[in-house]
């Protein structure tokens, strides 16, 4: 039996991506609280290593937090794609921008989690992010002071934003949506078991060895931007290029017949970014 494209799209749009993402978010928050009780932002690398060596089941909790967070973001993207693919009336512009703002907020949550590891990948990612923030004219320094400021204060502000600031922003964006739509754990038992199994079988990554490294790869979602920084200034590569995709998403036309040019731009943007990611990964 050969499935048609419409059948696949219909099955994809009817899948419970939002509910799955929400369950993974709950697991991520719970495991994150467990880790926060043992984490010390004054010495991030030692603290992260101690979690696995000293804290009871520390390696499991860290892996559970890592993989549930990754799953949450990927499922959130699937939920967004399914919403766009549905032929239904769109919400008003302000509501749409508020809901889709959860995508960059989720990405920042993932990114700050990498920085808080304090290993080679996290330290390099944090330094690059701070450099990009400071490249923004006029508002660069305030933005860096608010979100990063790693050179002056270590990961303290990154930790505060990861634990409180970004979570608060995410709740602000999604609160009315979450109040309207609920997720039941009973409907997502296989996925929940898969996340826990992944935490048991797969150890969360960490790169303690910095000696002799000539190329430090950032987080998987950061690789394309990292490659783009080789060819363009930080303001273009780290701010304007990602902002183009974000603005296209925020101002996606509400009329379905007018969406095609914007969606094509987003598709080609993502294809180009995937190619850059592949080049960076192969280095």
N, C-alpha and C positions, 0 to 999 in steps of 0.2 A: 504493500500500500504506500503510495507516494503522497505526502502531505503537500498541499498547495501553500503558497506564500501567505495568503489570507488566513488560512487555518492556523499557521504557525504564529502569525501576528495576533490573532484572536486569542489563542491559548496563552501567549505571552502577556497580553494586556489583562487577562482575567486572573493571572497568577497573583498570589498574595505577597507581592514584593514588599509593600509597606509594612505589613504585619511581621514579616520575617526580619526586616531591618530593625523594627522596634524591639523585638525580642533580643536581637544581638546587642542593641544599645543597652538594654536592661542588664544583660550579662556583663557588658563592658563596664558600666557604671559600678556594679556591685564588686567586680574583681578589682576595679580601679581604687575603690575605697579600701579594700584589703591591702593593696600595695601602698597606698598613701600613708597608712599607719606605720609602715616600716621605712619609708623613703625620706632621705635627707637631702634637700636641694643644695646644701653647702658643699657636698662632695658627691655629685651625681654618679660618677662611674663606680666608685667604691660602694655607694649605697645600692646601686643596681646589682653589682656582683654579690653583695652580701645578702640580697634578697634570695638569690638562688642557693647560696651556700649555708646560710644561717637560719633564715626564717623557715618555719615549718611549711612544707609543700610550696616553698617560694617559687621554684621553677614552674610548677603547675599554674599557680596564680598569675605569674607573669605571662606565660604562654596563653592562658585563657583570656587575659586582657588584650594581648596583642592580636590574637586571631579573631576574637569577637569584634574588636574595633575595625579590623580590616574587612570582615564580613559585613558589618553595619554599613560602611561606606559604599562597598560594591553593590549591596542590595538597595541602598538609597538611590544609587545611579540607575539601577534597573527599574525602580519605582518611578523615577522621573521619566525615563524613556517610555514606560508603559502609559503614563499619564499623557505625554505628548502624542503617543500613537493612537490613543482613544479618540474617537470622533464625537466628543462631548463638548458642551459649552465651557469655555475657560472662565476661571474666576476673574474678578476685577483686577486691574493692573497692580494696585498696591498689595493685594493679597498674594498675587502671583510672585511679585518681587520678594515679599516677606518669606514665602514658602521656599522659593528657589535659593534664597540666601543661605539656607541650611547646607547647601552643597559646599560653598567655600568655607563655611564654618566647620563642617565635618572634616574637610581637607586640612584646615589649620589644626584641628584637634589631633589628627593623625600625625601631622608634621611636628607639632610640639612634643608629642609622645616620643618621636625619634630623637629629638634634641635632648630630652630629659634622660635618655640612656647614658649620655656622657661618653659614649665610645667614639671610635673614629668616624663612623657615619654621622652620628648625632652632632658631634662637635663641628665637623665640616659643614653640615647642613645649617646649623645655627649661625656660623660665621658668614655663609653665603646669604642667608636671609637678612641678617643685619646689614650687610653691604648693599643689598637690593633696596631695603627700606631707606637707608641713608641717601640713596641716589635720587629719591623723589624730591623735586624742588619744593621749597617752602615747608611742606608738611612732613617731610621725611624724618626729621629729628623727633618731632612729637610722636609719630607712629612707631618709630624704633623704641623710644622711651616707654611707650605704652605696652608694646607687645614683646620686645626682646631685651634690648639694653644688656646684652650678654657680656660685652667687653668690660662694662663697669660693675655689673651686679651678678655675674654668673648666670645661672638658670633660674634665679629666684622669681623674676617676673614671668618667665616662660611657665614656671610651675604654677604660679598664681592664676595665670590665664587658662592653663590646661585644666586646673582643678575647679575654678570658679567662673572666671570671666567668659570664656567661650561657651561653657555649659549654660550660663545665664543667657547669653545671646541666642543660643540654639533654642532654649525654652521660649524666649520671647518670640522667635520666628515661628515656632511650631505649636505653641500652647493651644490655640483654638483648634488647630487641626487634630492634635492628639486628644483633645477633649471630645471631639466629634467621632473620631475613629479609634477603636480599642483593639488591642492584640491579645489573643488568648494563647497561653502557653500550650494548652491541650491541642491546639490546631497546628502546632509547629514542633512537635516532639522529635521527629526524625532530624530536622535541622539542628535543634538544640543538642541532641546527642552527637551529631557530627562535629559541632563546635567543641564540645567537651572532649570528644575522642581526639580531635586535632591537637588540643592542649596537652593531652596525655602523651601522644605519639611524637609530636613535633615540638622541638624546643624553640622558643622565641630567639631570633637572631641577636647576636652581639659581637662586636669586632674590637677586642681589646688590644690587638697588636697594631701599633702605628709605625713601628720601625721598618724602614725599607719600602713603605707604600708610596708609589709614584702617582697613583690614581685612586681616589676614594669615591666610590659610587654612592650617591645619595639614596634616599628612599625611592621605591619603584615609581611613584607618581611624580618624583622630582627630577628624574633622569633626563627627560626631554628638555626641561628648562635648564638643567645643568649643561647639556650639550649646546643649547642655544646661546648660553653665556660665552661660549668659545668664539662666537662670530659677531655678537652684537653687544653694545653697552648694557649695563645692568638695568637702566631705566626702560630700554626697549625690550630686552629679553625677559626681564623679571617682572615688569609691571604692565607695559602697554600691550604686549602680545597676549598674556593671560586675560587682561582686562577686556580685550576684544571679544573673546569667547563669552565672558561673563555678561557683558552688555548685550550680546546677541541673545543670550538666554533670558535675561531680565526683560528685554523689550521684544520678545517673540510676539509677532502679531497675533491677535486674538482670533481673527478670521482664518479658518483653515486654508483657504485658497491663497492667502497671502503669506503663508508660513514657508512655502517651498524654498525661496531664495535664501532665507535666513537659516533654515535647516541644512541646506546644501553647504553654506559657509561653515556651519558648525561641524558637519561631517568631514569636510576637507581639512579643517583645522585639526580635528582629532586624528585624521590619517597622518597629516604632517607631523603631529606631536608623537604619534606612535613610531614613525620612522626615526625621528630624533632619539626617542627612547631606545630603540634597537641599536642605533649607532653607539650611544653612550654605554649601553650594557655590554657591547662587544669589545670595549676598550680594555 
